[in-house]
């Protein structure tokens, strides 16, 4: 079980980077619960989460600087699994985004980026691709202490390089 303390930077699945502002013991129905007061930085929302449920929800600590290299290595490799059935693919991507792991979000971004090269994405898939990119960029930026625009450029360059042959085959 992950233990959190005040000041920890954490990732809340599908919401992004947050900071634990407070941890309180609260009673409800005769039981005592440890409640995390989590501030989502993207929209300044305060979320109260029972600490016992944090792991189940997918709340996790920020990735390490060392993990950033692994993420870019994963983006670089040309391996991609894409379900061509829109409904199945969308459901799979929603589940991956809910997991909260950065590699799952990168898999969604990579898959949708690839698809955008071979066909126009639906409105929902475009929004999901932007959300995945936004969450990944924010976490990598904080973990590596690099500015957001620099991380965005690096991600796009990495994906473009990974799928350069796909792009070339479309230009024929």
GIJO-V76569 format. One record per residue. N is the residue number from 0. RES is the residue in one small letter. OMEGA is omega in whole degrees, 0 to 359 (* if undefined). Layout:
# GIJO-V76569
n & res & omega
N & RES & OMEGA
N & RES & OMEGA
This chain:
# GIJO-V76569
n & res & omega
0 & x & 180
1 & x & 175
2 & x & 181
3 & x & 175
4 & x & 180
5 & x & 181
6 & x & 178
7 & x & 171
8 & x & 184
9 & x & 175
10 & x & 175
11 & x & 185
12 & x & 178
13 & x & 179
14 & x & 177
15 & x & 186
16 & x & 177
17 & x & 178
18 & x & 176
19 & x & 183
20 & x & 184
21 & x & 173
22 & x & 182
23 & x & 171
24 & x & 179
25 & x & 179
26 & x & 176
27 & x & 176
28 & x & 177
29 & x & 180
30 & x & 178
31 & x & 180
32 & x & 171
33 & x & 183
34 & x & 176
35 & x & 174
36 & x & 189
37 & x & 178
38 & x & 176
39 & x & 188
40 & x & 183
41 & x & 184
42 & x & 178
43 & x & 179
44 & x & 174
45 & x & 180
46 & x & 176
47 & x & 185
48 & x & 173
49 & x & 184
50 & x & 179
51 & x & 181
52 & x & 187
53 & x & 182
54 & x & 179
55 & x & 179
56 & x & 180
57 & x & 177
58 & x & 183
59 & x & 176
60 & x & 179
61 & x & 177
62 & x & 178
63 & x & 177
64 & x & 179
65 & x & 181
66 & x & 180
67 & x & 179
68 & x & 179
69 & x & 180
70 & x & 179
71 & x & 175
72 & x & 178
73 & x & 178
74 & x & 184
75 & x & 185
76 & x & 186
77 & x & 182
78 & x & 180
79 & x & 175
80 & x & 181
81 & x & 174
82 & x & 184
83 & x & 176
84 & x & 187
85 & x & 184
86 & x & 179
87 & x & 180
88 & x & 181
89 & x & 179
90 & x & 179
91 & x & 180
92 & x & 177
93 & x & 179
94 & x & 178
95 & x & 179
96 & x & 180
97 & x & 182
98 & x & 178
99 & x & 180
100 & x & 183
101 & x & 179
102 & x & 176
103 & x & 178
104 & x & 177
105 & x & 178
106 & x & 178
107 & x & 180
108 & x & 181
109 & x & 179
110 & x & 182
111 & x & 176
112 & x & 178
113 & x & 180
114 & x & 181
115 & x & 178
116 & x & 184
117 & x & 178
118 & x & 177
119 & x & 178
120 & x & 173
121 & x & 179
122 & x & 180
123 & x & 180
124 & x & 176
125 & x & 180
126 & x & 180
127 & x & 179
128 & x & 178
129 & x & 180
130 & x & 179
131 & x & 180
132 & x & 180
133 & x & 181
134 & x & 180
135 & x & 181
136 & x & 182
137 & x & 182
138 & x & 180
139 & x & 180
140 & x & 180
141 & x & 183
142 & x & 184
143 & x & 182
144 & x & 177
145 & x & 181
146 & x & 182
147 & x & 181
148 & x & 179
149 & x & 179
150 & x & 179
151 & x & 180
152 & x & 181
153 & x & 179
154 & x & 180
155 & x & 179
156 & x & 180
157 & x & 179
158 & x & 178
159 & x & 179
160 & x & 180
161 & x & 185
162 & x & 183
163 & x & 180
164 & x & 177
165 & x & 180
166 & x & 182
167 & x & 181
168 & x & 177
169 & x & 183
170 & x & 182
171 & x & *
